[in-house]
Amino acid sequence: MVQVSPATEHILGDSWAIRYQPVSFNLHSRGGTREQFENMVARCRENGIGIMVDVVLNHMAAPYVFAPKSDRGKYCGQAVDSKNSS
């Protein structure tokens, strides 16, 4: 059995807990793309390995970055600094 944390798009940061702060239901996160997730599930099934996926259905986080400090104030997916970044 393989257990994976939520595969949905989430806030940016360094902590494991960011995976539990979704900003959408898109399957695209630091864990990979939807295609990569589906490929991993298919390969596990082909080898008789079960998949248990944790999900967060009861809330959405604000699409802001909590950490690291240099990235605070950026929107999710924003790569360059702006006047609103710290």
MMTF fields as JSON, N, C-alpha, C and O atoms, coordinates in Angstrom:
{
  "mmtfVersion": "1.0.0",
  "mmtfProducer": "UNKNOWN",
  "numBonds": 343,
  "numAtoms": 344,
  "numGroups": 86,
  "numChains": 1,
  "numModels": 1,
  "chainsPerModel": [1],
  "groupsPerChain": [86],
  "chainIdList": ["A"],
  "bondAtomList": [4, 2, 8, 6, 12, 10, 16, 14, 20, 18, 24, 22, 28, 26, 32, 30, 36, 34, 40, 38, 44, 42, 48, 46, 52, 50, 56, 54, 60, 58, 64, 62, 68, 66, 72, 70, 76, 74, 80, 78, 84, 82, 88, 86, 92, 90, 96, 94, 100, 98, 104, 102, 108, 106, 112, 110, 116, 114, 120, 118, 124, 122, 128, 126, 132, 130, 136, 134, 140, 138, 144, 142, 148, 146, 152, 150, 156, 154, 160, 158, 164, 162, 168, 166, 172, 170, 176, 174, 180, 178, 184, 182, 188, 186, 192, 190, 196, 194, 200, 198, 204, 202, 208, 206, 212, 210, 216, 214, 220, 218, 224, 222, 228, 226, 232, 230, 236, 234, 240, 238, 244, 242, 248, 246, 252, 250, 256, 254, 260, 258, 264, 262, 268, 266, 272, 270, 276, 274, 280, 278, 284, 282, 288, 286, 292, 290, 296, 294, 300, 298, 304, 302, 308, 306, 312, 310, 316, 314, 320, 318, 324, 322, 328, 326, 332, 330, 336, 334, 340, 338],
  "bondOrderList": [1, 1, 1, 1, 1, 1, 1, 1, 1, 1, 1, 1, 1, 1, 1, 1, 1, 1, 1, 1, 1, 1, 1, 1, 1, 1, 1, 1, 1, 1, 1, 1, 1, 1, 1, 1, 1, 1, 1, 1, 1, 1, 1, 1, 1, 1, 1, 1, 1, 1, 1, 1, 1, 1, 1, 1, 1, 1, 1, 1, 1, 1, 1, 1, 1, 1, 1, 1, 1, 1, 1, 1, 1, 1, 1, 1, 1, 1, 1, 1, 1, 1, 1, 1, 1],
  "groupList": [{"groupName": "MET", "atomNameList": ["N", "CA", "C", "O"], "elementList": ["N", "C", "C", "O"], "formalChargeList": [0, 0, 0, 0], "bondAtomList": [1, 0, 2, 1, 3, 2], "bondOrderList": [1, 1, 2], "singleLetterCode": "M", "chemCompType": "L-PEPTIDE LINKING"}, {"groupName": "VAL", "atomNameList": ["N", "CA", "C", "O"], "elementList": ["N", "C", "C", "O"], "formalChargeList": [0, 0, 0, 0], "bondAtomList": [1, 0, 2, 1, 3, 2], "bondOrderList": [1, 1, 2], "singleLetterCode": "V", "chemCompType": "L-PEPTIDE LINKING"}, {"groupName": "GLN", "atomNameList": ["N", "CA", "C", "O"], "elementList": ["N", "C", "C", "O"], "formalChargeList": [0, 0, 0, 0], "bondAtomList": [1, 0, 2, 1, 3, 2], "bondOrderList": [1, 1, 2], "singleLetterCode": "Q", "chemCompType": "L-PEPTIDE LINKING"}, {"groupName": "SER", "atomNameList": ["N", "CA", "C", "O"], "elementList": ["N", "C", "C", "O"], "formalChargeList": [0, 0, 0, 0], "bondAtomList": [1, 0, 2, 1, 3, 2], "bondOrderList": [1, 1, 2], "singleLetterCode": "S", "chemCompType": "L-PEPTIDE LINKING"}, {"groupName": "PRO", "atomNameList": ["N", "CA", "C", "O"], "elementList": ["N", "C", "C", "O"], "formalChargeList": [0, 0, 0, 0], "bondAtomList": [1, 0, 2, 1, 3, 2], "bondOrderList": [1, 1, 2], "singleLetterCode": "P", "chemCompType": "L-PEPTIDE LINKING"}, {"groupName": "ALA", "atomNameList": ["N", "CA", "C", "O"], "elementList": ["N", "C", "C", "O"], "formalChargeList": [0, 0, 0, 0], "bondAtomList": [1, 0, 2, 1, 3, 2], "bondOrderList": [1, 1, 2], "singleLetterCode": "A", "chemCompType": "L-PEPTIDE LINKING"}, {"groupName": "THR", "atomNameList": ["N", "CA", "C", "O"], "elementList": ["N", "C", "C", "O"], "formalChargeList": [0, 0, 0, 0], "bondAtomList": [1, 0, 2, 1, 3, 2], "bondOrderList": [1, 1, 2], "singleLetterCode": "T", "chemCompType": "L-PEPTIDE LINKING"}, {"groupName": "GLU", "atomNameList": ["N", "CA", "C", "O"], "elementList": ["N", "C", "C", "O"], "formalChargeList": [0, 0, 0, 0], "bondAtomList": [1, 0, 2, 1, 3, 2], "bondOrderList": [1, 1, 2], "singleLetterCode": "E", "chemCompType": "L-PEPTIDE LINKING"}, {"groupName": "HIS", "atomNameList": ["N", "CA", "C", "O"], "elementList": ["N", "C", "C", "O"], "formalChargeList": [0, 0, 0, 0], "bondAtomList": [1, 0, 2, 1, 3, 2], "bondOrderList": [1, 1, 2], "singleLetterCode": "H", "chemCompType": "L-PEPTIDE LINKING"}, {"groupName": "ILE", "atomNameList": ["N", "CA", "C", "O"], "elementList": ["N", "C", "C", "O"], "formalChargeList": [0, 0, 0, 0], "bondAtomList": [1, 0, 2, 1, 3, 2], "bondOrderList": [1, 1, 2], "singleLetterCode": "I", "chemCompType": "L-PEPTIDE LINKING"}, {"groupName": "LEU", "atomNameList": ["N", "CA", "C", "O"], "elementList": ["N", "C", "C", "O"], "formalChargeList": [0, 0, 0, 0], "bondAtomList": [1, 0, 2, 1, 3, 2], "bondOrderList": [1, 1, 2], "singleLetterCode": "L", "chemCompType": "L-PEPTIDE LINKING"}, {"groupName": "GLY", "atomNameList": ["N", "CA", "C", "O"], "elementList": ["N", "C", "C", "O"], "formalChargeList": [0, 0, 0, 0], "bondAtomList": [1, 0, 2, 1, 3, 2], "bondOrderList": [1, 1, 2], "singleLetterCode": "G", "chemCompType": "PEPTIDE LINKING"}, {"groupName": "ASP", "atomNameList": ["N", "CA", "C", "O"], "elementList": ["N", "C", "C", "O"], "formalChargeList": [0, 0, 0, 0], "bondAtomList": [1, 0, 2, 1, 3, 2], "bondOrderList": [1, 1, 2], "singleLetterCode": "D", "chemCompType": "L-PEPTIDE LINKING"}, {"groupName": "TRP", "atomNameList": ["N", "CA", "C", "O"], "elementList": ["N", "C", "C", "O"], "formalChargeList": [0, 0, 0, 0], "bondAtomList": [1, 0, 2, 1, 3, 2], "bondOrderList": [1, 1, 2], "singleLetterCode": "W", "chemCompType": "L-PEPTIDE LINKING"}, {"groupName": "ARG", "atomNameList": ["N", "CA", "C", "O"], "elementList": ["N", "C", "C", "O"], "formalChargeList": [0, 0, 0, 0], "bondAtomList": [1, 0, 2, 1, 3, 2], "bondOrderList": [1, 1, 2], "singleLetterCode": "R", "chemCompType": "L-PEPTIDE LINKING"}, {"groupName": "TYR", "atomNameList": ["N", "CA", "C", "O"], "elementList": ["N", "C", "C", "O"], "formalChargeList": [0, 0, 0, 0], "bondAtomList": [1, 0, 2, 1, 3, 2], "bondOrderList": [1, 1, 2], "singleLetterCode": "Y", "chemCompType": "L-PEPTIDE LINKING"}, {"groupName": "PHE", "atomNameList": ["N", "CA", "C", "O"], "elementList": ["N", "C", "C", "O"], "formalChargeList": [0, 0, 0, 0], "bondAtomList": [1, 0, 2, 1, 3, 2], "bondOrderList": [1, 1, 2], "singleLetterCode": "F", "chemCompType": "L-PEPTIDE LINKING"}, {"groupName": "ASN", "atomNameList": ["N", "CA", "C", "O"], "elementList": ["N", "C", "C", "O"], "formalChargeList": [0, 0, 0, 0], "bondAtomList": [1, 0, 2, 1, 3, 2], "bondOrderList": [1, 1, 2], "singleLetterCode": "N", "chemCompType": "L-PEPTIDE LINKING"}, {"groupName": "CYS", "atomNameList": ["N", "CA", "C", "O"], "elementList": ["N", "C", "C", "O"], "formalChargeList": [0, 0, 0, 0], "bondAtomList": [1, 0, 2, 1, 3, 2], "bondOrderList": [1, 1, 2], "singleLetterCode": "C", "chemCompType": "L-PEPTIDE LINKING"}, {"groupName": "LYS", "atomNameList": ["N", "CA", "C", "O"], "elementList": ["N", "C", "C", "O"], "formalChargeList": [0, 0, 0, 0], "bondAtomList": [1, 0, 2, 1, 3, 2], "bondOrderList": [1, 1, 2], "singleLetterCode": "K", "chemCompType": "L-PEPTIDE LINKING"}],
  "groupTypeList": [0, 1, 2, 1, 3, 4, 5, 6, 7, 8, 9, 10, 11, 12, 3, 13, 5, 9, 14, 15, 2, 4, 1, 3, 16, 17, 10, 8, 3, 14, 11, 11, 6, 14, 7, 2, 16, 7, 17, 0, 1, 5, 14, 18, 14, 7, 17, 11, 9, 11, 9, 0, 1, 12, 1, 1, 10, 17, 8, 0, 5, 5, 4, 15, 1, 16, 5, 4, 19, 3, 12, 14, 11, 19, 15, 18, 11, 2, 5, 1, 12, 3, 19, 17, 3, 3],
  "groupIdList": [1, 2, 3, 4, 5, 6, 7, 8, 9, 10, 11, 12, 13, 14, 15, 16, 17, 18, 19, 20, 21, 22, 23, 24, 25, 26, 27, 28, 29, 30, 31, 32, 33, 34, 35, 36, 37, 38, 39, 40, 41, 42, 43, 44, 45, 46, 47, 48, 49, 50, 51, 52, 53, 54, 55, 56, 57, 58, 59, 60, 61, 62, 63, 64, 65, 66, 67, 68, 69, 70, 71, 72, 73, 74, 75, 76, 77, 78, 79, 80, 81, 82, 83, 84, 85, 86],
  "secStructList": [7, 3, 3, 3, 7, 7, 7, 1, 7, 5, 7, 7, 1, 1, 1, 4, 4, 4, 4, 4, 1, 5, 1, 7, 1, 7, 1, 7, 5, 6, 6, 5, 7, 2, 2, 2, 2, 2, 2, 2, 2, 2, 2, 2, 2, 2, 6, 6, 7, 7, 3, 3, 3, 7, 7, 7, 7, 1, 7, 7, 7, 7, 1, 5, 7, 7, 1, 1, 4, 4, 4, 6, 6, 7, 5, 6, 6, 7, 7, 1, 7, 7, 6, 6, 7, 7],
  "xCoordList": [0.862, 0.0, 0.898, 1.858, 0.555, 1.231, 0.221, -0.885, 0.606, -0.258, 0.358, 1.538, -0.442, 0.044, -0.797, -1.998, -0.128, -0.824, -1.622, -1.459, -2.473, -3.298, -2.473, -1.428, -2.963, -2.23, -2.654, -2.177, -3.54, -4.057, -3.082, -2.166, -3.308, -2.497, -2.629, -3.728, -1.502, -1.501, -0.616, 0.072, -0.647, 0.207, 1.669, 1.984, 2.548, 3.979, 4.598, 4.106, 5.671, 6.372, 7.239, 7.343, 7.868, 8.823, 8.258, 8.83, 7.183, 6.643, 5.826, 5.242, 5.792, 4.942, 3.468, 2.658, 3.125, 1.731, 1.146, -0.075, 1.986, 1.446, 0.582, -0.323, 0.846, 0.032, -1.413, -2.302, -1.636, -2.977, -3.594, -4.554, -3.044, -3.567, -3.846, -3.139, -4.873, -5.149, -5.659, -6.337, -5.319, -5.845, -6.742, -7.385, -6.789, -7.702, -7.784, -7.085, -8.641, -8.723, -7.912, -8.021, -7.101, -6.234, -5.197, -4.606, -4.981, -3.949, -2.619, -2.127, -2.058, -0.772, -0.146, -0.618, 0.921, 1.546, 3.015, 3.534, 3.688, 5.1, 5.258, 6.359, 4.158, 4.169, 4.086, 4.234, 3.85, 3.801, 2.505, 1.665, 2.375, 1.203, 0.153, 0.4, -1.008, -2.076, -1.588, -1.82, -0.918, -0.41, 0.589, 0.538, 1.472, 2.45, 1.767, 2.165, 0.739, -0.001, -0.71, -0.649, -1.38, -2.076, -1.089, -1.397, 0.083, 1.111, 1.578, 1.74, 1.795, 2.219, 1.162, 1.488, -0.11, -1.189, -1.257, -1.409, -1.148, -1.195, -0.045, -0.253, 1.164, 2.321, 2.162, 2.525, 1.621, 1.387, 0.361, 0.558, -0.728, -1.766, -1.23, -1.549, -0.41, 0.186, 1.029, 1.199, 1.549, 2.405, 1.698, 2.337, 0.365, -0.425, -0.302, -0.559, 0.085, 0.249, -0.965, -1.301, -1.611, -2.767, -2.355, -1.225, -3.272, -3.039, -4.087, -5.281, -3.629, -4.529, -4.179, -3.058, -5.148, -4.905, -5.651, -6.865, -4.92, -5.527, -6.074, -5.448, -7.223, -7.82, -8.26, -8.498, -8.363, -8.896, -10.093, -9.94, -11.283, -12.504, -13.233, -14.184, -12.803, -13.598, -13.114, -13.733, -12.02, -11.589, -10.627, -10.059, -10.467, -9.462, -8.653, -9.201, -7.363, -6.493, -6.438, -6.717, -6.082, -5.833, -4.588, -3.652, -4.548, -3.412, -2.176, -1.595, -1.777, -0.57, 0.46, 0.128, 1.682, 2.807, 3.049, 3.068, 3.234, 3.556, 5.067, 5.54, 5.817, 7.262, 7.923, 7.218, 9.175, 10.116, 9.854, 9.106, 10.464, 10.194, 10.406, 9.657, 11.418, 11.703, 10.559, 10.484, 9.674, 8.559, 7.226, 6.212, 7.2, 5.937, 5.361, 6.09, 4.073, 3.386, 3.211, 2.51, 3.841, 3.693, 2.434, 2.015, 1.841, 0.715, 1.216, 2.37, 0.375, 0.741, 1.23, 0.517, 2.421, 2.993, 3.782, 4.386, 3.8, 4.548, 6.031, 6.467, 6.814, 8.233, 9.104, 10.196, 8.645, 9.478, 8.922, 7.722, 9.832, 9.421, 8.602, 8.788, 7.707, 6.917, 6.969, 7.533, 6.396, 6.401, 5.629, 5.796, 4.786, 4.017, 4.769, 4.337, 5.885, 6.67, 7.477, 7.809, 7.795, 8.6, 10.068, 10.894],
  "yCoordList": [-1.182, 0.0, 1.232, 1.329, 2.177, 3.472, 4.512, 4.581, 5.331, 6.409, 7.724, 7.978, 8.559, 9.853, 10.98, 10.839, 12.091, 13.27, 13.885, 13.472, 14.853, 15.435, 15.865, 16.501, 15.505, 15.774, 17.074, 17.404, 17.808, 19.04, 20.203, 20.181, 21.226, 22.445, 23.07, 23.157, 23.501, 24.021, 25.253, 25.621, 25.887, 27.05, 26.623, 25.435, 27.591, 27.314, 27.427, 28.172, 26.692, 26.748, 25.531, 24.676, 25.46, 24.399, 23.256, 22.166, 23.468, 22.494, 21.408, 21.637, 20.222, 19.147, 19.568, 19.089, 20.451, 20.837, 21.649, 21.774, 22.202, 22.993, 22.16, 22.688, 20.864, 19.99, 19.917, 19.493, 20.33, 20.331, 21.726, 21.995, 22.618, 23.971, 24.177, 24.937, 23.504, 23.581, 24.946, 25.639, 25.322, 26.558, 26.258, 27.16, 24.984, 24.549, 23.026, 22.382, 22.47, 21.011, 20.483, 19.305, 21.334, 20.892, 19.899, 20.099, 18.84, 17.876, 18.334, 17.782, 19.341, 19.886, 20.547, 21.581, 19.938, 20.438, 20.061, 19.591, 20.267, 19.883, 18.364, 17.867, 17.646, 16.209, 15.804, 14.627, 16.773, 16.474, 16.914, 17.579, 16.519, 16.873, 15.774, 14.707, 16.045, 15.041, 13.802, 12.674, 14.013, 12.897, 12.058, 10.829, 12.693, 11.968, 11.193, 10.072, 11.79, 11.11, 9.876, 8.799, 10.042, 8.909, 7.807, 6.624, 8.185, 7.208, 6.439, 5.221, 7.133, 6.479, 5.497, 4.385, 5.907, 5.026, 3.792, 2.672, 3.993, 2.864, 1.891, 0.678, 2.406, 1.526, 0.757, -0.417, 1.408, 0.703, -0.411, -1.533, -0.097, -1.114, -2.294, -3.445, -2.004, -3.076, -4.02, -5.188, -3.521, -4.328, -4.777, -5.221, -4.659, -5.145, -4.295, -4.78, -3.04, -2.147, -1.222, -0.546, -1.199, -0.338, 1.1, 1.367, 2.021, 3.451, 3.986, 3.734, 4.719, 5.419, 6.901, 7.306, 7.704, 9.133, 9.939, 9.806, 10.767, 11.681, 12.874, 13.316, 13.396, 14.541, 15.594, 15.293, 16.825, 17.924, 18.469, 19.114, 18.206, 18.639, 19.757, 20.328, 20.074, 20.995, 22.436, 23.276, 22.752, 24.148, 24.423, 23.509, 25.699, 26.182, 27.247, 28.06, 27.235, 28.247, 29.463, 29.37, 30.588, 31.775, 31.483, 30.869, 31.899, 31.542, 32.393, 32.944, 32.5, 33.242, 32.3, 31.214, 32.714, 31.928, 32.247, 33.419, 31.232, 31.439, 31.462, 32.198, 30.685, 30.576, 30.105, 29.524, 30.29, 31.022, 32.514, 32.986, 33.264, 34.691, 35.451, 36.38, 35.069, 35.784, 35.671, 36.471, 34.702, 34.517, 35.017, 34.926, 35.535, 36.004, 37.143, 38.043, 37.112, 38.142, 37.805, 38.516, 36.726, 36.319, 35.484, 34.797, 35.55, 34.687, 33.293, 33.129, 32.297, 30.923, 30.839, 31.242, 30.328, 30.174, 31.372, 31.312, 32.479, 33.676, 33.437, 33.148, 33.554, 33.259, 34.474, 34.343, 35.652, 36.851, 37.771, 37.782, 38.55, 39.5, 40.618, 40.971, 41.159, 42.314, 43.338, 43.071, 44.497, 45.523, 45.077, 45.659, 44.047, 43.544, 42.476, 42.092, 41.992, 40.98, 41.648, 42.83, 40.877, 41.454, 41.389, 41.83],
  "zCoordList": [0.0, 0.0, 0.0, 0.765, -0.887, -0.94, -0.496, -1.03, 0.494, 0.947, 0.494, 0.734, -0.162, -0.628, -0.034, 0.194, 0.205, 0.705, -0.439, -1.588, -0.155, -1.209, -2.427, -2.295, -3.599, -4.848, -5.508, -6.594, -4.866, -5.46, -5.325, -4.504, -6.161, -6.104, -4.712, -4.163, -4.151, -2.787, -2.687, -3.639, -1.514, -1.299, -1.409, -1.338, -1.582, -1.655, -0.276, 0.571, -0.051, 1.226, 1.418, 0.538, 2.589, 2.883, 3.722, 3.724, 4.414, 5.36, 4.667, 3.608, 5.279, 4.773, 4.826, 4.032, 5.746, 5.961, 4.808, 4.709, 3.934, 2.825, 1.905, 1.259, 1.835, 0.985, 1.467, 0.729, 2.702, 3.279, 3.256, 3.979, 2.421, 2.233, 0.742, 0.079, 0.215, -1.225, -1.652, -0.894, -2.885, -3.469, -4.666, -5.202, -5.089, -6.149, -6.094, -5.312, -6.926, -7.024, -8.199, -8.541, -8.823, -9.92, -9.409, -8.347, -10.162, -9.794, -10.377, -11.362, -9.755, -10.177, -8.951, -8.479, -8.446, -7.229, -7.24, -8.253, -6.113, -6.048, -6.203, -6.438, -6.069, -6.275, -7.741, -8.071, -8.621, -10.047, -10.7, -10.095, -11.95, -12.754, -12.666, -12.104, -13.223, -13.264, -14.019, -13.583, -15.145, -15.945, -15.144, -15.192, -14.428, -13.615, -12.488, -12.174, -11.88, -10.821, -11.369, -10.775, -12.5, -13.122, -13.503, -13.36, -13.983, -14.345, -13.112, -13.171, -11.999, -10.766, -10.279, -9.861, -10.332, -9.901, -10.804, -10.314, -12.11, -13.055, -12.811, -12.817, -12.596, -12.353, -11.06, -10.987, -10.031, -8.768, -8.964, -8.5, -9.65, -9.89, -10.683, -10.388, -11.694, -12.508, -11.661, -12.01, -10.561, -9.692, -8.424, -7.47, -8.419, -7.295, -6.036, -4.934, -6.189, -5.047, -4.972, -5.945, -3.823, -3.631, -3.371, -2.962, -3.608, -3.403, -2.433, -2.591, -1.437, -0.514, -0.619, -0.31, -1.056, -1.271, -0.221, -0.066, 0.489, 1.446, 0.662, -0.302, 1.06, 0.376, 1.384, 2.554, 0.917, 1.72, 0.958, -0.079, 1.48, 0.797, 1.528, 0.994, 2.736, 3.539, 3.556, 4.21, 2.854, 2.832, 1.679, 1.082, 1.39, 0.44, 1.164, 1.909, 0.941, 1.53, 0.621, -0.574, 1.189, 0.369, -0.462, 0.048, -1.712, -2.579, -2.329, -3.264, -1.078, -0.728, -0.141, 0.334, -0.178, 0.312, 1.783, 2.157, 2.623, 4.023, 4.26, 5.126, 3.52, 3.762, 2.492, 1.666, 2.256, 3.089, 3.042, 2.186, 3.953, 4.093, 2.791, 2.49, 2.016, 0.769, -0.236, -1.168, -0.067, -0.984, -0.432, -1.123, 0.778, 1.36, 0.549, 0.132, 0.324, -0.43, -1.897, -2.617, -2.352, -3.746, -3.898, -2.967, -5.07, -5.376, -5.709, -6.104, -5.558, -5.875, -7.316, -8.235, -7.521, -8.848, -9.327, -10.398, -8.56, -8.965, -8.763, -7.648, -9.833, -9.763, -9.507, -8.954, -9.897, -9.762, -8.684, -8.408, -8.075, -7.062, -7.684, -8.849, -6.903, -7.315, -6.202, -5.14, -6.425, -5.387, -4.139, -3.067, -4.276, -3.138, -2.354, -1.267, -2.887, -2.184, -1.091, -1.184, -0.042, 1.038, 0.719, 1.518]
}
